[in-house]
Amino acid sequence: MSSSALPLRARPLPLPAWVAAVRSVSLAFGVFSAGLILLAVGIVCHMVFVRAVLGESSIWQTEFVTFSLIAATFLGAPYILLTRGHVAVDVVPLMVGVPARRALHLAGSVAAVAFCALFLYAAIPWWYEAWESGATTPSIWRARLWIPYLSVPVGLALLCLQYAAEVFLVLTGRELPFGLAAEDRL
């Protein structure tokens, strides 16, 4: 049967442009975060070589690895939400029907967005103060702190947008809450 012969309800609804954009940015940040993690692993190996084999001290490696892993965490969080890669307990959603699943999904998402928005509200002035003051790390490397700090508000803002997209898709029936079909039961 061709796609034009499918009943109207069987055809998936197209994604709004803003949802597609949020998903694309979340995907890009997920790839970037994976790259940061790989880079951090390489830098740790470099640090071990410099210290153990060459007998020299490491100057920038520890800070770089720390900042990279923090940035990967915050910038990669929207991707984890997008792919449902986070730890989830599906026992309650599997025990209830689809309407209750929608309510659970909405309640959980609203609570998560509230937390992320509050964290974002606190992170923006924290980042701005580091940028405005020109604060640096106390090490010899003297890394400008606004650069790694920026990953916190950027990641949180995108996480809020990804949550908004997820809620929108569930409320409009484009996706199922928790990714569970109606026949998925305990």
PAKOL-896073 format. One record per residue (C-alpha): residue in one letter; x, y, z; chain. Coordinates in Angstrom, 3 decimals, padded with zeros to 6 digits. Example, Ala and Ser with C-alpha at 12.3 -4.5 7.8 and 13.67 -1.06 7.14 Angstrom:
REM residues 2
NODE  residu        px        py        pz  chaine
NODE       a   012.300  -004.500   007.800       A
NODE       s   013.670  -001.060   007.140       A
//
This chain:
REM residues 186
NODE  residu        px        py        pz  chaine
NODE       m   000.000   000.000   000.000       A
NODE       s   001.476   003.353  -000.936       A
NODE       s   001.815   006.129   001.651       A
NODE       s  -000.819   008.176  -000.168       A
NODE       a  -003.294   005.322   000.280       A
NODE       l  -002.803   005.211   004.068       A
NODE       p  -005.671   006.514   006.136       A
NODE       l  -005.133   010.037   007.427       A
NODE       r  -004.714   008.876   011.052       A
NODE       a  -001.931   006.414   010.106       A
NODE       r   000.252   009.133   008.629       A
NODE       p   002.580   010.734   011.132       A
NODE       l   002.034   014.436   011.632       A
NODE       p   004.931   016.590   010.472       A
NODE       l   007.121   018.148   013.124       A
NODE       p   006.842   021.893   013.563       A
NODE       a   009.981   023.746   012.502       A
NODE       w   010.850   024.780   016.061       A
NODE       v   010.708   021.161   017.290       A
NODE       a   012.867   019.985   014.374       A
NODE       a   015.350   022.791   015.111       A
NODE       v   015.531   021.929   018.822       A
NODE       r   016.046   018.259   017.966       A
NODE       s   018.794   019.108   015.471       A
NODE       v   020.629   021.318   017.950       A
NODE       s   020.258   018.671   020.678       A
NODE       l   021.708   016.077   018.318       A
NODE       a   024.605   018.358   017.370       A
NODE       f   025.356   019.082   021.027       A
NODE       g   025.217   015.349   021.761       A
NODE       v   027.849   014.676   019.115       A
NODE       f   029.920   017.600   020.399       A
NODE       s   029.655   016.256   023.970       A
NODE       a   030.798   012.812   022.883       A
NODE       g   033.769   014.489   021.205       A
NODE       l   034.559   016.364   024.416       A
NODE       i   034.560   013.108   026.360       A
NODE       l   036.888   011.463   023.845       A
NODE       l   039.141   014.512   023.921       A
NODE       a   039.188   014.400   027.741       A
NODE       v   040.249   010.749   027.639       A
NODE       g   043.055   011.629   025.227       A
NODE       i   044.184   014.512   027.437       A
NODE       v   044.258   012.215   030.490       A
NODE       c   046.481   009.838   028.527       A
NODE       h   048.682   012.768   027.554       A
NODE       m   048.882   013.880   031.182       A
NODE       v   049.900   010.405   032.337       A
NODE       f   052.587   010.254   029.646       A
NODE       v   053.932   013.718   030.511       A
NODE       r   054.058   012.990   034.227       A
NODE       a   055.113   009.331   034.266       A
NODE       v   057.367   009.056   031.219       A
NODE       l   058.746   012.553   030.786       A
NODE       g   058.800   013.367   034.511       A
NODE       e   057.310   016.811   033.922       A
NODE       s   054.425   018.454   035.702       A
NODE       s   051.054   018.870   034.102       A
NODE       i   049.862   022.438   033.924       A
NODE       w   046.601   022.610   032.012       A
NODE       q   045.474   019.025   031.607       A
NODE       t   043.544   018.533   034.864       A
NODE       e   041.571   021.750   034.461       A
NODE       f   040.875   021.051   030.800       A
NODE       v   039.582   017.554   031.543       A
NODE       t   037.409   018.807   034.413       A
NODE       f   035.897   021.596   032.350       A
NODE       s   035.420   019.310   029.334       A
NODE       l   033.507   016.706   031.337       A
NODE       i   031.306   019.347   032.957       A
NODE       a   030.590   020.882   029.552       A
NODE       a   029.858   017.440   028.090       A
NODE       t   027.393   016.810   030.911       A
NODE       f   025.430   020.019   030.468       A
NODE       l   025.623   020.270   026.678       A
NODE       g   024.853   016.561   026.246       A
NODE       a   021.813   016.522   028.553       A
NODE       p   019.323   017.597   025.839       A
NODE       y   020.549   014.769   023.602       A
NODE       i   020.057   012.265   026.418       A
NODE       l   016.485   013.518   026.863       A
NODE       l   015.897   013.373   023.106       A
NODE       t   017.030   009.749   022.857       A
NODE       r   015.485   008.707   026.181       A
NODE       g   018.959   007.662   027.273       A
NODE       h   018.397   008.721   030.857       A
NODE       v   017.625   006.306   033.659       A
NODE       a   013.873   005.838   033.893       A
NODE       v   011.637   003.699   036.028       A
NODE       d   008.740   002.558   033.865       A
NODE       v   006.912   000.540   036.506       A
NODE       v   004.218   003.118   037.258       A
NODE       p   003.626   004.115   033.615       A
NODE       l   003.340   000.433   032.689       A
NODE       m   000.715  -000.101   035.393       A
NODE       v  -001.638   002.671   034.250       A
NODE       g  -003.508   003.489   031.068       A
NODE       v  -002.539   005.997   028.380       A
NODE       p  -004.426   008.988   029.878       A
NODE       a  -002.666   008.504   033.221       A
NODE       r   000.647   008.108   031.386       A
NODE       r   000.074   011.464   029.728       A
NODE       a  -000.622   013.044   033.119       A
NODE       l   002.488   011.441   034.648       A
NODE       h   004.603   012.554   031.719       A
NODE       l   003.275   016.093   031.920       A
NODE       a   003.750   016.305   035.703       A
NODE       g   007.288   014.946   035.511       A
NODE       s   008.208   017.191   032.609       A
NODE       v   006.786   020.302   034.275       A
NODE       a   008.740   019.525   037.458       A
NODE       a   011.919   018.934   035.441       A
NODE       v   011.475   022.154   033.433       A
NODE       a   010.854   024.102   036.651       A
NODE       f   014.082   022.739   038.136       A
NODE       c   016.065   023.415   034.947       A
NODE       a   014.605   026.906   034.601       A
NODE       l   015.477   027.742   038.205       A
NODE       f   018.995   026.409   037.698       A
NODE       l   019.250   028.407   034.449       A
NODE       y   018.052   031.540   036.241       A
NODE       a   020.912   031.136   038.735       A
NODE       a   023.503   030.137   036.118       A
NODE       i   023.167   033.167   033.847       A
NODE       p   024.384   035.747   036.417       A
NODE       w   027.083   033.295   037.561       A
NODE       w   028.388   033.037   033.994       A
NODE       y   027.988   036.773   033.362       A
NODE       e   029.987   037.672   036.467       A
NODE       a   032.867   035.482   035.291       A
NODE       w   032.686   037.075   031.837       A
NODE       e   032.400   040.654   033.098       A
NODE       s   035.172   040.320   035.697       A
NODE       g   037.561   038.410   033.449       A
NODE       a   037.994   035.766   036.150       A
NODE       t   040.568   033.068   035.481       A
NODE       t   041.640   029.863   037.167       A
NODE       p   044.306   030.225   039.850       A
NODE       s   046.700   027.888   038.028       A
NODE       i   049.590   028.828   035.784       A
NODE       w   047.320   028.143   032.801       A
NODE       r   044.941   030.930   033.924       A
NODE       a   042.005   029.717   031.837       A
NODE       r   039.249   032.292   031.424       A
NODE       l   036.359   030.911   033.465       A
NODE       w   033.546   032.343   031.358       A
NODE       i   034.353   029.845   028.611       A
NODE       p   033.693   026.631   030.583       A
NODE       y   030.956   028.313   032.644       A
NODE       l   029.042   029.110   029.436       A
NODE       s   028.222   025.434   028.968       A
NODE       v   025.942   025.512   032.016       A
NODE       p   023.394   028.144   030.883       A
NODE       v   023.579   027.043   027.240       A
NODE       g   023.007   023.392   028.125       A
NODE       l   020.200   024.222   030.565       A
NODE       a   018.458   026.530   028.081       A
NODE       l   018.529   023.833   025.412       A
NODE       l   017.372   021.240   027.949       A
NODE       c   014.349   023.440   028.748       A
NODE       l   013.592   023.727   025.029       A
NODE       q   013.975   019.967   024.561       A
NODE       y   011.534   019.372   027.427       A
NODE       a   009.097   021.832   025.842       A
NODE       a   009.377   019.950   022.546       A
NODE       e   008.809   016.596   024.276       A
NODE       v   005.720   017.894   026.088       A
NODE       f   004.386   019.430   022.882       A
NODE       l   004.821   016.161   020.969       A
NODE       v   003.028   014.144   023.652       A
NODE       l   000.195   016.650   024.069       A
NODE       t  -000.409   016.804   020.315       A
NODE       g  -000.332   013.025   019.963       A
NODE       r   002.774   012.953   017.771       A
NODE       e   004.619   010.822   020.344       A
NODE       l   003.550   008.508   023.113       A
NODE       p   004.335   009.365   026.729       A
NODE       f   007.510   007.619   027.914       A
NODE       g   007.743   006.072   024.441       A
NODE       l   005.321   003.354   025.557       A
NODE       a   002.590   002.050   023.275       A
NODE       a  -000.929   001.555   024.666       A
NODE       e  -000.469  -002.208   024.643       A
NODE       d   002.735  -002.008   026.734       A
NODE       r   001.615  -003.242   030.166       A
NODE       l   003.036  -005.057   033.133       A
//
